[in-house]
Amino acid sequence: MSTTLKDRVVRFSPSRGPGSPDVWGVYEPDTGSIQYICADPATKKAALIDVVWNFDFRSYRTHTGSIEQVLNLVAKEGLTVDWVLDTHPHADHWMASAQLKQRTGAPNAIGEKVKEIAELWTEIYNVPGAFDPERDFDRLFKDGDTFPIGDLEARVMLSPGHTLASITFIVGDAAFVHDTLMHPDAGTSRADFPGGSAEVLWDSIQKILSLPPDTRIFVGHDYGTAERKEPLWESTVAEQKASNIHVKDGTRREDWIERRTKRDATLALPDRMLAALQVNLRGGRLPPAENDGRHYLKLPVNRF
């Protein structure tokens, strides 16, 4: 059956053998995000990666459709959630981290450099003391940290450039590379948010492309192309090096940086960004309720 960019597509990428995880990708069409379930086939232990808490930026209403879809798939496959993971504080969607932690009992985690992003956005929002990643996440990963998913070993690789704090999770032959690479026919991700850097992103991409050629690459977003109207998110290092329209073999660093910088200058801010970051820097929690029992967000005017 054909799928489109408007569908909540689910695809399964099976383990290739010992040490290799089962991976389910779950497409969230409103933001083009791909949410992942990474599981050890032997123990049925799993990690949830970059799951979305749905948010309508027009009405400022939330719903848990994506959370329910992911948790229903976990139940259907007989999995137990060991970890709730995010690769970075997302600008395009609200993270489901806190809710998934509450519902599964699993610890939540993100990269330790989220503390630097929290400091940056504390000043932008003018909210001293509002963000405390050590309070809101159970673990803040350093570059090179390892942790178990069942009998599998997951490794953390710092991959900044899109944000200061972006990390890649490498589990056997699977790499969850978030907003660095996109599908080969779509290129690479933007690097113009506060704290971002095209130069640093290039270096992060090259580290990812130095992984073994058959490593499965799972990207964070897909928006299709002028020719392709169905979402895609899995490739390999070899495929990226052979055909990525931005960084295939033979691409010069200075040419890519110039192209990326010029492209980023034409892009508008994501429509959920200024709402999302003050939720995501709280681990997916709303600000404390005010005296009427409701929650309110704070938005900087004429800052961007």
C-alpha positions as CSV (number, residue, x, y, z in Angstrom):
1,M,0.0,0.0,0.0
2,S,1.4,3.4,-0.9
3,T,1.9,6.0,1.8
4,T,2.2,9.8,1.8
5,L,3.7,12.5,3.9
6,K,0.4,13.0,5.6
7,D,0.2,9.4,6.9
8,R,1.4,8.1,10.3
9,V,3.6,5.5,8.7
10,V,5.2,2.7,10.7
11,R,8.1,0.7,9.2
12,F,10.1,-2.2,10.7
13,S,13.8,-2.7,10.2
14,P,14.7,-6.2,11.6
15,S,17.8,-7.2,13.4
16,R,20.6,-8.5,11.2
17,G,21.9,-10.9,13.7
18,P,23.7,-11.0,17.1
19,G,24.4,-7.5,18.4
20,S,21.9,-5.9,16.0
21,P,18.7,-4.3,17.2
22,D,15.2,-4.4,15.8
23,V,14.1,-0.9,14.9
24,W,10.6,0.5,14.3
25,G,10.3,4.0,12.8
26,V,7.1,5.9,13.4
27,Y,6.4,8.9,11.2
28,E,4.8,12.0,12.7
29,P,3.3,13.9,9.8
30,D,2.7,17.3,11.3
31,T,6.4,17.9,12.0
32,G,8.0,15.4,9.7
33,S,9.6,13.8,12.7
34,I,10.6,10.1,12.9
35,Q,10.2,8.5,16.3
36,Y,12.1,5.3,17.0
37,I,11.7,2.1,19.0
38,C,15.1,0.3,19.3
39,A,14.8,-3.2,20.8
40,D,17.0,-6.1,21.7
41,P,15.4,-9.1,19.9
42,A,16.6,-11.5,22.6
43,T,15.3,-9.8,25.7
44,K,12.6,-7.6,24.2
45,K,14.0,-4.6,26.1
46,A,13.6,-1.4,24.2
47,A,14.6,2.3,24.1
48,L,12.2,5.0,22.8
49,I,13.9,7.7,20.9
50,D,12.6,11.2,20.1
51,V,9.0,10.6,20.7
52,V,6.6,13.5,20.0
53,W,4.1,15.1,22.3
54,N,1.7,16.6,19.7
55,F,1.1,20.3,19.8
56,D,-1.1,22.5,17.6
57,F,0.7,25.8,17.2
58,R,-2.5,27.6,16.2
59,S,-4.7,26.7,19.2
60,Y,-1.9,25.9,21.6
61,R,-3.6,22.6,22.5
62,T,-1.8,19.4,23.0
63,H,-2.7,15.8,22.5
64,T,-1.0,12.4,23.0
65,G,-1.8,10.7,19.7
66,S,1.9,10.0,18.9
67,I,2.6,8.8,22.4
68,E,-0.3,6.4,22.3
69,Q,0.7,5.1,18.9
70,V,4.3,4.4,20.1
71,L,3.2,2.8,23.4
72,N,0.5,0.7,21.6
73,L,3.2,-0.6,19.2
74,V,5.5,-1.4,22.2
75,A,2.6,-3.4,23.8
76,K,1.8,-5.2,20.5
77,E,5.4,-6.3,20.1
78,G,5.7,-7.5,23.7
79,L,8.5,-5.0,24.5
80,T,9.6,-3.6,27.9
81,V,10.8,0.0,27.8
82,D,14.2,0.4,29.5
83,W,15.0,4.0,28.3
84,V,13.3,7.1,27.2
85,L,15.9,9.0,25.0
86,D,16.1,12.3,23.2
87,T,18.9,13.2,20.8
88,H,18.7,17.0,21.5
89,P,16.2,19.7,22.7
90,H,14.0,19.8,19.6
91,A,12.9,23.0,18.0
92,D,10.2,21.6,15.8
93,H,8.2,19.5,18.3
94,W,7.5,19.0,22.0
95,M,9.3,16.0,23.5
96,A,7.3,13.3,25.2
97,S,10.1,12.5,27.6
98,A,8.4,13.3,30.9
99,Q,5.1,11.6,30.0
100,L,6.8,8.5,28.8
101,K,8.9,8.3,31.9
102,Q,5.8,8.5,34.0
103,R,3.9,5.9,32.0
104,T,6.7,3.4,31.6
105,G,8.8,3.9,34.7
106,A,11.9,4.0,32.5
107,P,14.6,6.7,33.1
108,N,14.8,9.5,30.7
109,A,18.1,10.8,29.2
110,I,19.6,13.4,26.9
111,G,23.1,14.8,26.2
112,E,24.9,16.6,29.0
113,K,25.5,19.7,26.9
114,V,21.8,20.4,27.1
115,K,23.0,22.4,30.2
116,E,24.7,24.9,27.8
117,I,21.5,25.2,25.7
118,A,19.5,25.8,28.9
119,E,21.8,28.7,29.8
120,L,21.5,30.2,26.3
121,W,17.7,30.1,26.3
122,T,17.4,31.2,29.9
123,E,18.7,34.5,28.7
124,I,16.6,34.6,25.5
125,Y,13.4,33.9,27.5
126,N,14.6,35.9,30.5
127,V,13.5,33.2,32.9
128,P,16.3,32.8,35.5
129,G,16.3,29.5,37.2
130,A,13.6,28.0,35.0
131,F,15.6,25.3,33.3
132,D,17.5,22.6,35.3
133,P,18.4,19.5,33.1
134,E,19.8,17.7,36.1
135,R,16.4,18.0,37.7
136,D,14.4,17.0,34.7
137,F,16.5,14.1,33.2
138,D,17.7,11.0,35.0
139,R,20.9,10.9,33.0
140,L,22.9,13.4,31.0
141,F,25.1,11.5,28.6
142,K,28.7,12.4,27.8
143,D,30.5,11.7,24.5
144,G,31.6,8.0,24.6
145,D,29.2,6.9,27.4
146,T,27.7,3.4,27.0
147,F,24.5,1.9,28.4
148,P,22.6,-1.3,28.0
149,I,19.4,-1.9,26.1
150,G,18.8,-5.5,27.2
151,D,21.9,-7.4,26.1
152,L,22.8,-4.8,23.5
153,E,25.3,-2.0,24.2
154,A,24.4,1.5,23.1
155,R,27.1,4.1,22.6
156,V,26.8,7.9,22.7
157,M,28.6,10.0,20.1
158,L,28.5,13.8,20.5
159,S,27.2,15.2,17.2
160,P,26.8,19.0,17.6
161,G,26.2,21.6,14.9
162,H,22.4,21.5,14.6
163,T,22.4,22.3,18.3
164,L,25.2,22.5,20.9
165,A,23.9,19.3,22.6
166,S,23.0,16.9,19.8
167,I,24.1,13.3,20.3
168,T,23.9,10.2,18.2
169,F,23.0,6.8,19.6
170,I,24.9,3.9,18.1
171,V,23.4,0.5,18.9
172,G,25.2,-2.3,17.1
173,D,24.7,-1.7,13.4
174,A,22.1,1.1,13.9
175,A,22.9,4.8,14.3
176,F,20.2,7.3,15.3
177,V,21.7,10.4,13.8
178,H,18.9,13.0,14.5
179,D,19.1,16.4,12.7
180,T,22.5,15.9,11.0
181,L,21.9,13.9,7.8
182,M,18.6,13.5,6.1
183,H,17.6,10.9,3.5
184,P,20.2,10.9,0.7
185,D,17.9,12.7,-1.7
186,A,17.2,15.4,0.8
187,G,20.7,16.2,2.0
188,T,21.5,17.6,5.5
189,S,19.9,19.5,8.3
190,R,20.0,23.2,9.1
191,A,22.6,24.7,11.5
192,D,21.4,28.2,12.1
193,F,19.6,28.0,15.5
194,P,21.2,29.7,18.5
195,G,24.4,27.8,19.3
196,G,24.4,26.0,15.9
197,S,27.3,26.0,13.5
198,A,27.6,24.7,9.9
199,E,31.3,24.2,10.5
200,V,30.7,22.0,13.5
201,L,27.9,20.1,11.8
202,W,30.2,19.2,8.9
203,D,32.6,17.7,11.3
204,S,29.8,15.7,13.1
205,I,28.5,14.4,9.8
206,Q,32.0,13.2,8.8
207,K,32.3,11.3,12.1
208,I,28.9,9.6,11.3
209,L,30.1,8.8,7.8
210,S,33.2,7.2,9.3
211,L,31.1,4.4,10.8
212,P,31.2,1.0,9.0
213,P,29.6,1.2,5.5
214,D,26.7,-1.2,6.3
215,T,25.7,0.8,9.4
216,R,22.0,1.6,9.2
217,I,21.4,5.3,9.4
218,F,18.1,6.5,10.9
219,V,17.5,10.2,10.5
220,G,15.4,12.5,12.6
221,H,13.2,14.1,9.9
222,D,11.8,13.7,6.4
223,Y,9.8,16.2,4.4
224,G,9.9,14.5,1.1
225,T,11.2,16.1,-2.0
226,A,9.7,17.6,-5.2
227,E,9.8,14.2,-6.7
228,R,9.2,12.0,-3.7
229,K,5.9,12.2,-1.7
230,E,6.3,9.4,0.7
231,P,8.4,9.6,3.9
232,L,11.8,7.8,4.0
233,W,14.2,7.6,6.9
234,E,16.5,4.6,6.7
235,S,19.7,4.3,4.6
236,T,23.3,3.1,5.2
237,V,26.6,4.9,5.6
238,A,27.5,3.5,2.1
239,E,24.4,4.9,0.6
240,Q,24.9,8.3,2.2
241,K,28.5,8.5,1.0
242,A,27.5,7.4,-2.5
243,S,24.4,9.6,-3.1
244,N,23.7,12.2,-0.4
245,I,23.0,15.4,-2.5
246,H,24.9,17.6,0.0
247,V,27.8,15.5,1.4
248,K,28.5,12.5,-0.9
249,D,32.1,11.5,-1.4
250,G,34.1,14.2,-3.2
251,T,32.2,17.1,-1.5
252,R,34.5,19.8,-0.3
253,R,34.1,21.1,3.2
254,E,34.1,24.8,2.2
255,D,31.6,24.2,-0.5
256,W,29.2,22.5,1.8
257,I,29.5,25.1,4.5
258,E,28.8,27.9,2.0
259,R,25.8,26.0,0.6
260,R,24.4,25.2,4.0
261,T,24.8,28.7,5.3
262,K,23.2,30.3,2.2
263,R,20.3,27.8,2.4
264,D,19.8,28.4,6.2
265,A,19.5,32.1,5.6
266,T,16.4,31.6,3.6
267,L,14.6,29.4,6.2
268,A,12.0,30.6,8.6
269,L,12.0,29.6,12.3
270,P,10.0,26.4,12.9
271,D,6.4,27.3,13.8
272,R,6.6,25.5,17.1
273,M,10.2,26.5,18.1
274,L,9.6,29.3,20.6
275,A,6.9,27.3,22.4
276,A,8.8,24.0,22.1
277,L,12.1,24.9,23.6
278,Q,10.8,26.2,26.9
279,V,8.9,22.8,27.3
280,N,11.7,20.6,26.0
281,L,14.3,22.3,28.3
282,R,12.1,21.2,31.1
283,G,12.3,17.6,29.9
284,G,8.9,17.8,28.2
285,R,7.1,19.5,31.1
286,L,5.0,22.6,31.1
287,P,5.9,25.6,33.2
288,P,4.4,25.5,36.7
289,A,0.7,26.4,36.7
290,E,-0.2,29.9,37.7
291,N,-2.9,30.9,40.3
292,D,-5.7,30.0,37.9
293,G,-4.4,26.5,37.6
294,R,-3.4,27.0,33.9
295,H,0.0,26.9,32.3
296,Y,1.5,29.7,30.3
297,L,4.4,30.1,27.9
298,K,6.6,33.1,27.5
299,L,7.6,34.3,24.0
300,P,10.3,36.9,23.2
301,V,9.1,39.7,20.9
302,N,11.4,41.1,18.2
303,R,14.2,38.7,19.2
304,F,14.4,36.7,16.0
